Amino acid sequence: MVGLIVAITGGSGVIYGVKLIESLKSLNLETHLIISEWGEKTIKIETHIDIEYIKNLVTQYYDNKNMAAPVSSGSFKTKGMVIIPCSMKTLASIANGLDDSLISRAASVCIKEGRKLVVVPRETPLSKIHLENMVKLSELGITILPAMPGFYFHPNTIDDLLSHIVGKVLDQFDIDNNMFKRWGSKNKT
């Protein structure tokens, strides 16, 4: 399988990104990681997880300022990209084609190459500007997958809620997983 790019930005909910990285590692999938400056700061604020632990879970880590990284080029083949969580700043940068960081450049490459791009926005409430940027991306075929876990499966823990969203992200890339109980099933699939 061609690798998947994962970006973690400074939106609250960085644990979703960490959980996705851990899941991809457990599935032995090639993963290319970019963490924004505020993503790193938010990891330190919201978790007790060491950044080096996260970096050691992936195939390759790139500095968000390294605009010459392989993921900045369309000739570098990937399955696509997920930004989890996606800050409104990053969302705006992508929606307006700024390519002002490696994260927004890699997202732009996915758009121009017709590769899957999943954005997991984490903000509330949403302003009209946020919504307009999401509509702009959606009209380009980008999947907007808000971090809004379902409750139909009767989650018991925060990890259950995280797994639901991570499972939905993996589904977008046709990656088989049993992260959550699917509608109509008695057990996790």
N, C-alpha and C positions, 0 to 999 in steps of 0.2 A: 504494500500500500504506500502511496505517496504521502508524505508528511502533512500534518495539520499545523497551521500557525495558530498560536493562542496568545492573546494580548490581555494583560491585566492593567487597567487604568485606575485612576484615583477615585472612582465612584465608591460609595459605601457598598459593602457586600463583597469584598475581595475574597472572602472565604469560598464563594462560588467558583472563582477562578482556580483557587488552590485545589478544591474538590475535583474539578475537571482535570487538572494536571495529574492528580493522584489516580484518577480513573483511567486516563489514557496510558499512564505508566503500567497499571495493573493489566491492561489489555495489550501491552507490548507494542504500542503504536508510536511511530516516529512523530515527535513533537518539537516544534520550533517556538520558543517563548520570547516574548518581549514584555517588559514591565516598565511602565512610565515612571517618572520620578515620583509623582504623587501616588502611583500604585504602590511603590515601595514604602512610602511614608504611611499610607493607609494600612498596609499589611502590618506595620509596626504598631499603629494605633489600635487596630481592631482585633489583632490576633497575638498569640505568643509564638508564632511560627517564624523561624529564622529564614531569611531570604535565600541563603545558601542551600537549605533543605529543598526549597522549591526548584532552584536552578539545577540541582543534582537529579531531579526527577525527569528532566527533559533530554532530548537528543542534542539540542543546540540552543544556547541562550544568546540573544543579541541585545546590545545596548540600544536604547530608544533613540540615541543621537547618531547612531552609525547608519547614515543614509546610503552607505555602500554595501551593507549587509546583503547576502544573497536573496533574502525575501523581498528586497526592494526592486527586484527585476522580474519581469514576466517570463524570462527564460528559465527561472528557477521554478520547477514544477511542484505544486502543492495540491492537496485535495481541497484547500480553501482556508478560511480563517474564521475564528470566533473571537470577539472582544467581550470579555466577561470579568468584571462588570465594565460597562462602557460609560464613562463620564459624559456629561453633556458637552464639555469642551471638545472631547475627542469626536463625539457624534457630529458636532458642528463643523469641525475640521474636515471630516470625511464628506459630509453633505455638501460642503462648499469647495471641495477639491484643493484644499490648501497644501496637502502633502508636506506639512511642517514638522513631522516627526517620522520615525521609522514605522510606528503603528499606523498612522494615517496613510503613509506611502504604501505599505503592504496591503492595506485595505483598498486603496486606489488601484493597485495592481490586480487584486481579485476582481474588482469591478470591470476594469478594461479587458481582462483576460476571460471574463465570463465564468469565473470560479465562485463557488459558494462562499457567501459572507454572511455570518450570523452576528448580530449586535444584541447584547443583553444589557439594555439600559437600566440604570438603577438610580432613580430620582423620584421624588414625590414632594409636593404636587408637580405636575408638568405645566410649563408655560406654553403659550401659543407658539413661541419660537422653537421650543423643544419639539412640539408636535409637528410643526412645519418641517423641521429637519428630518424627523422620522418619516413623514410622508414622502419627502423628496427621495430618501433612500429606498423606501418601500417601492416607489414607482420605478426604481432602477432594478428591482428584483432582489434587493437585500432583505433577509429575514430579520424582522424586529421581534425578539423573543424576550419580553420583559421578565424580570425576576419576580414572577407572581405565581408561587406554587399553588397547586390545587389542594383541596382538602377532602375530596371524594374517597380517598384511600385511607382516611383516618390516621394521619401521621402521629407518631408518638414522640418523636424527638426532632430537634433542629436538624440533625443529620438526615432524617427522612425528608424534610422540606428541601434541603440542599440537593439531595439525590434526585428528587423529582425534576428540578430545573436542569441539573446536569444530564440526566437521562433524556430530557427533551432536546437538549443541545446535541447529544450524540445521535439521536434519531435524525436530526437534520442532515447529518453526514452519512446516513445509512450505516452507522456503526452499531452492531448488535450489542445490547446491554440489558441488564436486569436491574436497573437502578431504582425502579419504582413499580408499584402495582398498576397494571394497565386496566382501563375501564372494562368491566365485565369479567375480569379474571379473578380467581380466588387467591392466588399467590403472586409473588413477583415472578415475572416471566424469565 
